[in-house]
């Protein structure tokens, strides 16, 4: 069965190949996708990992089996964070990796996050190569089945330990962890951070309470760690008198924060809080995407550091970080990127480490840390539509704000001359929708921005 490349629910972007199971991705066409991936990366060993959605185990078996049949040795990491497999691929100098996870998307989705050497995600150019290989639809004689099939190696425990060691060595050189009596609550969704997050906290000597201490084989809450999904964690934080709560998405590349009073402060503050500690250690340029909060500019300004903005998507942020030699970066969805850690991508485990390091070093509570930040108001909307609708919305905004700066590198991004507010209209990388994000220093301006876009 061919892959229906015209499906409106199948997306191939810098966020990987993502679609509905079994409508877009299924047992019949996964071998074709893996064959295309096999042709798109250099010869050698491939690492494979997954999240905990119900389709994961079956999809993983097909993926590893096909790669083995093509002569590839496969390191099976099992259920581990996306940054863990990225760090593993880079550390062991493997030829590539595949994370089987649709991240924050609902349970009916599945996805492949394709990695090349050094653990970096495929760029748009590399996706084009993958697509060309996929369109070839190989016949049986073109598969190149090896008489000696590849080996399957269990690397779960080794990969988690490797990742935790890198995070600790980076944030606490010489294992010099400041003393403190912090209590932490975590909501791993019973997914990819279920082992890694407790492992880091245990190594740090921090007392923690886990809402889902065992792997779950379906999502016990909506997968995206937004405030509306975190009611149980909020209550859990208050009940256990914790200093902070952390919520993860299924593949553990994003991190959201809960305050001691149970209030969800949102994902947008994760990056600037972590950045505050990282830039204290070393000043330098920062890269965030166009849809990230102005909190990042504020934090960078405290250290006289410059912020550059990229297209949305981890691969785009990482590419600009490499070009600008940035010391820190990430995305406003709770994705912190530290270029020193070999995951070199959104990493919730390192994000948690940086935030706790700030609290331990300064002896400040989370509320005290938040008091230093100015007040911004943000809303994220999603509507159905196509490229013509995006242009129509952009024209409405430009007519209303003719003096605002426009960035057309990723849809249309408008920002006021003195950074009082911005609005970004673009196609989603992961779903067949239009995303409209806006932020302002007043509720009035925010309402005005969204009102203009949604006329």
PEKAKA-V159883 format. One record per residue. N is the residue number from 1. SS is DSSP state (alpha for helix, beta for strand, coil for the rest). Layout:
BEGIN
n:N ss:SS
n:N ss:SS
END
This chain:
BEGIN
n:1 ss:coil
n:2 ss:coil
n:3 ss:coil
n:4 ss:coil
n:5 ss:coil
n:6 ss:coil
n:7 ss:coil
n:8 ss:coil
n:9 ss:coil
n:10 ss:coil
n:11 ss:beta
n:12 ss:beta
n:13 ss:beta
n:14 ss:coil
n:15 ss:coil
n:16 ss:beta
n:17 ss:beta
n:18 ss:beta
n:19 ss:beta
n:20 ss:beta
n:21 ss:coil
n:22 ss:coil
n:23 ss:coil
n:24 ss:coil
n:25 ss:coil
n:26 ss:coil
n:27 ss:coil
n:28 ss:coil
n:29 ss:coil
n:30 ss:alpha
n:31 ss:alpha
n:32 ss:alpha
n:33 ss:alpha
n:34 ss:alpha
n:35 ss:alpha
n:36 ss:alpha
n:37 ss:alpha
n:38 ss:alpha
n:39 ss:alpha
n:40 ss:alpha
n:41 ss:coil
n:42 ss:coil
n:43 ss:coil
n:44 ss:coil
n:45 ss:coil
n:46 ss:beta
n:47 ss:beta
n:48 ss:beta
n:49 ss:beta
n:50 ss:beta
n:51 ss:coil
n:52 ss:coil
n:53 ss:coil
n:54 ss:coil
n:55 ss:coil
n:56 ss:alpha
n:57 ss:alpha
n:58 ss:alpha
n:59 ss:alpha
n:60 ss:alpha
n:61 ss:alpha
n:62 ss:alpha
n:63 ss:alpha
n:64 ss:alpha
n:65 ss:alpha
n:66 ss:alpha
n:67 ss:alpha
n:68 ss:alpha
n:69 ss:alpha
n:70 ss:coil
n:71 ss:coil
n:72 ss:coil
n:73 ss:coil
n:74 ss:beta
n:75 ss:beta
n:76 ss:beta
n:77 ss:beta
n:78 ss:beta
n:79 ss:beta
n:80 ss:coil
n:81 ss:coil
n:82 ss:alpha
n:83 ss:alpha
n:84 ss:alpha
n:85 ss:alpha
n:86 ss:alpha
n:87 ss:alpha
n:88 ss:alpha
n:89 ss:alpha
n:90 ss:alpha
n:91 ss:alpha
n:92 ss:coil
n:93 ss:coil
n:94 ss:coil
n:95 ss:coil
n:96 ss:beta
n:97 ss:beta
n:98 ss:beta
n:99 ss:beta
n:100 ss:beta
n:101 ss:coil
n:102 ss:coil
n:103 ss:coil
n:104 ss:coil
n:105 ss:coil
n:106 ss:coil
n:107 ss:coil
n:108 ss:coil
n:109 ss:beta
n:110 ss:beta
n:111 ss:beta
n:112 ss:beta
n:113 ss:beta
n:114 ss:beta
n:115 ss:beta
n:116 ss:coil
n:117 ss:alpha
n:118 ss:alpha
n:119 ss:alpha
n:120 ss:coil
n:121 ss:beta
n:122 ss:coil
n:123 ss:coil
n:124 ss:alpha
n:125 ss:alpha
n:126 ss:alpha
n:127 ss:alpha
n:128 ss:alpha
n:129 ss:alpha
n:130 ss:alpha
n:131 ss:alpha
n:132 ss:alpha
n:133 ss:alpha
n:134 ss:alpha
n:135 ss:alpha
n:136 ss:coil
n:137 ss:coil
n:138 ss:coil
n:139 ss:coil
n:140 ss:alpha
n:141 ss:alpha
n:142 ss:alpha
n:143 ss:coil
n:144 ss:coil
n:145 ss:coil
n:146 ss:coil
n:147 ss:coil
n:148 ss:coil
n:149 ss:coil
n:150 ss:coil
n:151 ss:coil
n:152 ss:beta
n:153 ss:beta
n:154 ss:beta
n:155 ss:coil
n:156 ss:alpha
n:157 ss:alpha
n:158 ss:alpha
n:159 ss:alpha
n:160 ss:alpha
n:161 ss:alpha
n:162 ss:alpha
n:163 ss:alpha
n:164 ss:alpha
n:165 ss:alpha
n:166 ss:alpha
n:167 ss:alpha
n:168 ss:alpha
n:169 ss:alpha
n:170 ss:alpha
n:171 ss:alpha
n:172 ss:coil
n:173 ss:alpha
n:174 ss:alpha
n:175 ss:alpha
n:176 ss:coil
n:177 ss:coil
n:178 ss:coil
n:179 ss:coil
n:180 ss:coil
n:181 ss:coil
n:182 ss:coil
n:183 ss:beta
n:184 ss:beta
n:185 ss:beta
n:186 ss:beta
n:187 ss:beta
n:188 ss:coil
n:189 ss:coil
n:190 ss:coil
n:191 ss:coil
n:192 ss:coil
n:193 ss:alpha
n:194 ss:alpha
n:195 ss:alpha
n:196 ss:alpha
n:197 ss:alpha
n:198 ss:alpha
n:199 ss:alpha
n:200 ss:alpha
n:201 ss:alpha
n:202 ss:alpha
n:203 ss:alpha
n:204 ss:alpha
n:205 ss:coil
n:206 ss:coil
n:207 ss:beta
n:208 ss:beta
n:209 ss:beta
n:210 ss:beta
n:211 ss:coil
n:212 ss:coil
n:213 ss:coil
n:214 ss:coil
n:215 ss:coil
n:216 ss:coil
n:217 ss:coil
n:218 ss:coil
n:219 ss:coil
n:220 ss:coil
n:221 ss:coil
n:222 ss:coil
n:223 ss:coil
n:224 ss:coil
n:225 ss:coil
n:226 ss:coil
n:227 ss:alpha
n:228 ss:alpha
n:229 ss:alpha
n:230 ss:coil
n:231 ss:alpha
n:232 ss:alpha
n:233 ss:alpha
n:234 ss:alpha
n:235 ss:alpha
n:236 ss:alpha
n:237 ss:alpha
n:238 ss:alpha
n:239 ss:alpha
n:240 ss:coil
n:241 ss:coil
n:242 ss:coil
n:243 ss:coil
n:244 ss:beta
n:245 ss:beta
n:246 ss:beta
n:247 ss:beta
n:248 ss:beta
n:249 ss:coil
n:250 ss:coil
n:251 ss:coil
n:252 ss:coil
n:253 ss:coil
n:254 ss:coil
n:255 ss:beta
n:256 ss:beta
n:257 ss:beta
n:258 ss:beta
n:259 ss:coil
n:260 ss:coil
n:261 ss:coil
n:262 ss:coil
n:263 ss:coil
n:264 ss:beta
n:265 ss:beta
n:266 ss:beta
n:267 ss:coil
n:268 ss:alpha
n:269 ss:alpha
n:270 ss:alpha
n:271 ss:alpha
n:272 ss:alpha
n:273 ss:alpha
n:274 ss:alpha
n:275 ss:alpha
n:276 ss:alpha
n:277 ss:alpha
n:278 ss:alpha
n:279 ss:alpha
n:280 ss:alpha
n:281 ss:alpha
n:282 ss:coil
n:283 ss:coil
n:284 ss:coil
n:285 ss:coil
n:286 ss:beta
n:287 ss:beta
n:288 ss:beta
n:289 ss:beta
n:290 ss:coil
n:291 ss:coil
n:292 ss:coil
n:293 ss:coil
n:294 ss:coil
n:295 ss:alpha
n:296 ss:alpha
n:297 ss:alpha
n:298 ss:alpha
n:299 ss:alpha
n:300 ss:alpha
n:301 ss:alpha
n:302 ss:alpha
n:303 ss:coil
n:304 ss:coil
n:305 ss:coil
n:306 ss:coil
n:307 ss:beta
n:308 ss:beta
n:309 ss:beta
n:310 ss:beta
n:311 ss:coil
n:312 ss:coil
n:313 ss:coil
n:314 ss:alpha
n:315 ss:alpha
n:316 ss:alpha
n:317 ss:alpha
n:318 ss:alpha
n:319 ss:alpha
n:320 ss:alpha
n:321 ss:alpha
n:322 ss:alpha
n:323 ss:alpha
n:324 ss:alpha
n:325 ss:coil
n:326 ss:coil
n:327 ss:coil
n:328 ss:beta
n:329 ss:beta
n:330 ss:beta
n:331 ss:beta
n:332 ss:coil
n:333 ss:coil
n:334 ss:coil
n:335 ss:beta
n:336 ss:beta
n:337 ss:beta
n:338 ss:coil
n:339 ss:coil
n:340 ss:coil
n:341 ss:coil
n:342 ss:coil
n:343 ss:coil
n:344 ss:coil
n:345 ss:coil
n:346 ss:beta
n:347 ss:coil
n:348 ss:alpha
n:349 ss:alpha
n:350 ss:alpha
n:351 ss:alpha
n:352 ss:alpha
n:353 ss:alpha
n:354 ss:alpha
n:355 ss:alpha
n:356 ss:alpha
n:357 ss:alpha
n:358 ss:alpha
n:359 ss:alpha
n:360 ss:alpha
n:361 ss:alpha
n:362 ss:alpha
n:363 ss:coil
n:364 ss:coil
n:365 ss:coil
n:366 ss:alpha
n:367 ss:alpha
n:368 ss:alpha
n:369 ss:alpha
n:370 ss:alpha
n:371 ss:alpha
n:372 ss:coil
n:373 ss:coil
n:374 ss:coil
n:375 ss:coil
n:376 ss:coil
n:377 ss:beta
n:378 ss:beta
n:379 ss:beta
n:380 ss:beta
n:381 ss:beta
n:382 ss:beta
n:383 ss:beta
n:384 ss:coil
n:385 ss:coil
n:386 ss:coil
n:387 ss:alpha
n:388 ss:alpha
n:389 ss:alpha
n:390 ss:alpha
n:391 ss:alpha
n:392 ss:alpha
n:393 ss:alpha
n:394 ss:alpha
n:395 ss:alpha
n:396 ss:alpha
n:397 ss:alpha
n:398 ss:alpha
n:399 ss:alpha
n:400 ss:alpha
n:401 ss:coil
n:402 ss:coil
n:403 ss:coil
n:404 ss:coil
n:405 ss:beta
n:406 ss:beta
n:407 ss:beta
n:408 ss:coil
n:409 ss:coil
n:410 ss:coil
n:411 ss:coil
n:412 ss:beta
n:413 ss:beta
n:414 ss:beta
n:415 ss:beta
n:416 ss:coil
n:417 ss:coil
n:418 ss:coil
n:419 ss:coil
n:420 ss:coil
n:421 ss:beta
n:422 ss:beta
n:423 ss:beta
n:424 ss:beta
n:425 ss:beta
n:426 ss:beta
n:427 ss:beta
n:428 ss:coil
n:429 ss:coil
n:430 ss:coil
n:431 ss:coil
n:432 ss:coil
n:433 ss:coil
n:434 ss:beta
n:435 ss:beta
n:436 ss:beta
n:437 ss:beta
n:438 ss:beta
n:439 ss:beta
n:440 ss:beta
n:441 ss:coil
n:442 ss:coil
n:443 ss:alpha
n:444 ss:alpha
n:445 ss:alpha
n:446 ss:alpha
n:447 ss:alpha
n:448 ss:alpha
n:449 ss:alpha
n:450 ss:alpha
n:451 ss:alpha
n:452 ss:alpha
n:453 ss:alpha
n:454 ss:coil
n:455 ss:coil
END
